[in-house]
Amino acid sequence: MLLPVKKILCPTDFSEPSYYALGEAAELCLHFGAELCVIHVVPEVPRPWWIPGDGLAPEAHEPEIVRYEETLRSSAQQKLDDLIRQRIPKELKASAIVTRGEAAREIVRVADGERAGLIVMATHGLTGWPQVMLGSVAERVVRASERPVLTIRAPRERR
């Protein structure tokens, strides 16, 4: 990692842990005078190979699927813009990127394309069988990225 960092990429899934990581990323950006790039990855909608009962080929439903994906992308863009407006200090240069695909792969691809000096992202502490089966997005990003990744665990609620 070359210091000072000039651009920090921070993925969000619009969860509280990702908002906490976003706050930490913004603080680092203020410290380094870096730009913040906030990204959300919209998962691809699976294409059906067969739809029972309607008598149409699956390709006939493609325009509906494309409209649905565009709605998801547009909604995510609006949420990212609102998130930046509400949670990022005004003096910080921030941009929003919405992309589509598999989350970890897209985060690494965008970090490379944006030439981010650091990726700051939340961990969600998934354990047990789901972790074994799926792994976490943060873990896959750490394994795949050639860029440094700072994982942030949101504080637990005190009882």
Secondary structure, DSSP 8 states (H G I E B T S, - for coil): --SS-SEEEEE--SSHHHHHHHHHHHHHHHHHT-EEEEEEEE------S--TTS-S-GGGGHHHHHHHHHHHHHHHHHHHHHHHHHHS-TTS-EEEEEEES-HHHHHHHHHHHHT-SEEEEEE----SHHHHHH--HHHHHHHH-SS-EEEEE------
